[in-house]
């Protein structure tokens, strides 16, 4: 059993990036242990990426590669890496070098103080004022709706011990989002601050739309608060409707000879009510759809090929 396993999802990365990752991780771990493994999970990238990964694995015996049959997503790739990791400690990081491997010794030292989980708070990440504002609003909303406490400076870069790994593997959820699941497990955790790295090669594949898609899956996967929001909204609209009905009655009592304004108000109320009802049904439908997906019990990923990995 290696002392440390490093897990990194890979999507359309170049050989120069993966080679630099292997070299820098090895250098970072040199002062800790020589008994380690690096598990790179190809999340349905172009064929060139798998070829590059195999090339790096042939030059670095510590590197193991897994290739998905198609694109399943970043978090299933992390789950696959953790499922195949055999180290006493497991480090999860991105493969694009924005998670700087030089931070690994600091993560490890902090974990040795008695923590089961240590995350990295990214410092000096290049962000515009508009992005910071939008991100702040986004994370406050996400924390409220998901019932979690997400720190926007944290991503997946972290170290966890064997207890956390086994508990993570035992979670039967289809949506095993790494950060959310690890926090939900409830082990003793902390965080360290570290400089955020820069992507030296290639372009990022995680765009704004992908972040929103991830956020919605996180909200529906970890919380039922949206259902309560729907109930509260329904009650609010019921109160408004009652107030409007009362206003009409009072208007007619005070003005018995004047006709009631009819068609516009009725149609507005009908369309408004129908729209709100459809939104509420849509929220419930998403939860029902998630239940249907879970009952199918399909695997969250399919490994098509391996490199330097016999298990």
C-alpha positions in Angstrom: 0.0 0.0 0.0 1.5 3.4 -1.0 1.7 6.0 1.6 0.1 8.7 -0.6 -2.2 8.5 -3.6 -2.6 11.6 -5.8 -5.9 11.7 -7.8 -6.4 14.1 -10.7 -9.2 14.2 -13.3 -7.9 14.9 -16.8 -9.9 16.5 -19.7 -8.2 17.4 -23.0 -4.8 18.1 -21.4 -1.5 18.1 -23.3 1.4 15.8 -22.7 3.6 18.7 -21.6 1.0 19.5 -18.8 0.7 15.9 -17.6 4.5 15.4 -17.7 5.0 18.6 -15.7 2.3 17.5 -13.2 4.1 14.1 -12.6 7.5 15.8 -12.2 6.3 18.5 -9.8 4.2 16.1 -7.7 7.2 13.8 -7.4 9.4 16.7 -6.4 6.8 17.9 -3.8 6.6 14.4 -2.3 10.4 13.8 -2.2 10.6 15.1 1.3 7.7 13.1 2.5 7.8 9.6 0.9 9.1 7.8 -2.2 6.1 5.4 -1.9 3.4 7.1 -3.8 1.1 6.8 -6.8 -0.5 9.3 -9.2 -3.9 8.3 -10.6 -4.9 10.3 -13.7 -8.5 9.8 -14.8 -9.2 10.7 -18.4 -12.8 11.9 -18.5 -13.6 11.0 -22.1 -11.0 13.4 -23.6 -9.8 13.4 -27.2 -7.7 10.3 -28.2 -4.6 12.5 -28.1 -5.0 13.0 -24.4 -5.1 9.3 -23.6 -2.0 8.8 -25.8 -0.2 11.5 -23.9 -1.3 10.0 -20.6 0.1 6.6 -21.6 3.3 8.2 -22.7 3.7 9.9 -19.3 2.9 6.7 -17.5 5.5 4.8 -19.5 8.2 7.2 -18.2 6.9 7.5 -14.7 6.1 4.1 -13.0 4.2 5.9 -10.3 1.6 7.2 -12.8 -1.5 5.1 -13.3 -4.1 6.0 -15.9 -7.8 5.3 -16.2 -9.8 6.2 -19.3 -13.6 6.6 -19.3 -15.7 5.2 -22.1 -17.2 8.7 -22.5 -17.3 12.0 -20.7 -19.0 11.4 -17.3 -17.9 14.6 -15.6 -15.2 15.9 -13.3 -16.7 14.5 -10.1 -17.3 11.0 -11.3 -13.6 11.1 -12.5 -12.6 12.1 -8.9 -14.8 9.2 -7.6 -13.1 6.8 -9.9 -9.7 7.9 -8.8 -10.6 7.5 -5.2 -12.1 4.1 -5.8 -8.7 3.0 -7.3 -6.5 4.8 -4.8 -4.8 2.5 -2.2 -2.7 5.1 -0.3 -3.0 5.8 3.4 -3.6 9.5 2.4 -5.3 10.6 -0.8 -4.7 14.0 -2.3 -7.3 15.3 -4.8 -6.2 18.1 -7.2 -6.7 19.4 -10.7 -4.4 18.3 -13.5 -3.9 21.7 -15.1 -1.4 22.9 -12.5 -3.6 25.6 -11.2 -3.6 23.5 -8.0 0.2 23.9 -7.4 1.9 20.6 -6.4 4.3 22.6 -4.2 1.5 23.0 -1.7 1.3 19.2 -1.0 3.9 19.3 1.8 1.9 22.0 3.6 -1.3 20.0 3.2 0.4 16.9 4.6 1.9 18.7 7.6 -1.4 20.2 8.5 -3.1 16.8 8.2 -0.5 15.4 10.6 -1.8 17.7 13.3 -4.8 15.4 13.7 -7.1 16.4 10.9 -8.9 13.9 8.6 -9.6 16.4 5.9 -7.6 19.5 4.8 -8.7 21.8 2.0 -6.8 24.6 0.3 -8.1 28.2 0.3 -6.9 29.7 -3.0 -5.1 33.0 -2.6 -4.4 35.8 -5.1 -6.6 34.2 -7.8 -7.0 36.7 -10.7 -10.6 37.9 -10.5 -12.3 41.0 -11.7 -14.5 43.1 -9.2 -17.6 42.0 -11.2 -16.6 38.4 -10.9 -16.0 38.7 -7.2 -19.4 40.3 -6.7 -21.2 37.7 -8.8 -19.3 34.9 -7.1 -20.2 36.2 -3.6 -23.9 36.4 -4.5 -23.8 33.0 -6.1 -22.1 31.2 -3.1 -24.5 32.8 -0.6 -27.4 31.6 -2.6 -25.8 28.2 -3.1 -25.2 27.8 0.6 -28.7 28.7 1.5 -30.4 26.4 -1.0 -28.0 23.5 -0.6 -27.8 23.5 3.2 -23.9 23.3 2.9 -21.2 25.8 3.8 -19.1 26.3 0.7 -16.1 28.6 0.8 -15.7 30.1 -2.6 -12.0 30.1 -2.3 -12.0 26.3 -2.0 -12.3 23.8 -4.9 -11.3 20.2 -4.8 -7.6 20.5 -3.8 -7.4 18.6 -0.5 -5.9 15.7 1.4 -8.0 13.1 3.2 -7.1 10.0 5.2 -8.1 6.4 4.7 -11.1 6.7 7.0 -12.6 9.4 4.8 -11.7 7.5 1.6 -13.6 4.4 2.9 -16.6 6.4 4.0 -16.7 8.3 0.7 -16.7 5.0 -1.2 -19.6 3.8 0.9 -21.8 6.7 0.0 -24.4 5.1 -2.4 -25.4 8.4 -4.0 -25.2 8.8 -7.8 -24.2 12.4 -7.4 -21.1 12.0 -5.2 -19.8 15.5 -5.6 -16.4 15.4 -3.9 -16.4 18.6 -1.8 -20.1 18.3 -0.8 -19.8 14.6 0.0 -16.7 15.0 2.1 -18.2 17.9 4.1 -21.4 15.9 4.6 -19.4 13.0 6.0 -18.6 15.2 8.9 -15.0 14.3 9.7 -12.6 16.6 11.5 -11.5 19.2 8.8 -9.7 22.4 8.3 -8.1 24.5 5.5 -4.8 26.1 4.7 -4.2 29.2 2.5 -2.0 28.8 -0.6 -1.3 30.8 -3.8 -3.4 29.9 -6.8 -1.4 28.7 -9.8 -1.8 29.7 -13.4 -2.6 27.4 -16.3 0.6 27.3 -18.4 -0.7 25.2 -21.3 -4.1 24.8 -23.0 -7.4 26.4 -22.2 -9.8 25.9 -19.2 -12.8 23.6 -19.9 -14.9 24.6 -16.9 -17.0 27.5 -18.1 -19.7 29.6 -16.4 -22.5 27.4 -17.8 -20.8 24.3 -16.3 -20.6 26.0 -12.9 -24.3 26.7 -12.9 -25.1 23.2 -14.0 -22.9 21.9 -11.2 -24.6 24.2 -8.7 -28.1 23.0 -9.6 -27.1 19.4 -9.4 -25.5 20.1 -6.0 -28.6 21.9 -4.7 -31.0 19.1 -5.8 -28.6 16.4 -4.7 -27.9 17.6 -1.2 -31.0 19.5 -0.1 -34.7 19.6 -0.3 -34.9 23.3 0.6 -36.2 24.3 -2.8 -39.4 22.3 -2.0 -39.8 24.4 1.2 -39.1 27.6 -0.9 -41.9 26.5 -3.2 -44.3 26.0 -0.3 -43.4 29.5 1.1 -43.9 31.1 -2.3 -47.2 29.3 -2.7 -48.4 30.6 0.7 -47.3 34.1 -0.2 -49.2 34.0 -3.5 -52.2 32.7 -1.6 -52.1 35.6 0.8 -51.7 38.1 -2.1 -54.7 36.4 -3.8 -56.8 36.7 -0.6 -55.8 40.3 -0.2 -56.9 41.1 -3.8 -60.2 39.2 -3.3 -60.8 41.2 -0.2 -60.0 44.5 -2.1 -62.6 43.5 -4.7 -65.3 42.8 -2.1 -64.6 46.1 -0.3 -64.6 48.0 -3.6 -68.0 46.5 -4.5 -69.5 47.3 -1.1 -68.3 50.9 -1.3 -69.2 51.3 -5.0 -72.3 49.1 -5.5 -73.3 50.9 -8.7 -69.9 50.8 -10.4 -68.9 47.7 -12.5 -66.0 45.6 -11.4 -62.9 45.6 -13.6 -63.0 42.2 -15.1 -61.2 40.7 -18.1 -57.7 42.2 -17.6 -57.5 41.3 -13.9 -59.0 37.8 -14.4 -56.6 36.9 -17.2 -53.6 38.3 -15.3 -54.5 36.2 -12.3 -55.0 33.1 -14.4 -51.7 33.4 -16.3 -49.8 34.3 -13.1 -51.2 31.4 -11.1 -50.6 29.0 -14.0 -47.0 30.1 -14.3 -46.3 29.8 -10.6 -47.9 26.4 -10.5 -45.8 25.2 -13.4 -42.6 26.4 -11.7 -43.5 24.6 -8.5 -44.4 21.4 -10.4 -41.1 21.7 -12.3 -39.1 21.8 -9.0 -41.0 18.7 -7.7 -40.5 17.0 -11.1 -36.7 17.5 -10.9 -36.6 15.7 -7.5 -38.8 12.9 -8.9 -36.6 12.6 -11.9 -33.5 12.3 -9.6 -35.3 9.5 -7.7 -36.0 7.7 -11.0 -32.3 8.0 -11.9 -31.2 6.6 -8.6 -33.6 3.7 -8.8 -32.0 2.6 -12.1 -28.8 1.9 -10.1 -26.5 2.6 -13.1 -22.7 3.0 -12.4 -21.6 6.6 -12.2 -18.7 5.9 -14.6 -17.3 3.2 -17.0 -13.6 2.6 -17.2 -12.7 1.6 -20.8 -8.9 1.4 -20.5 -6.1 1.4 -18.0 -2.4 2.3 -18.0 0.0 0.9 -15.3 -3.0 -0.3 -13.4 -3.8 -3.9 -13.0 -6.5 -3.8 -10.3 
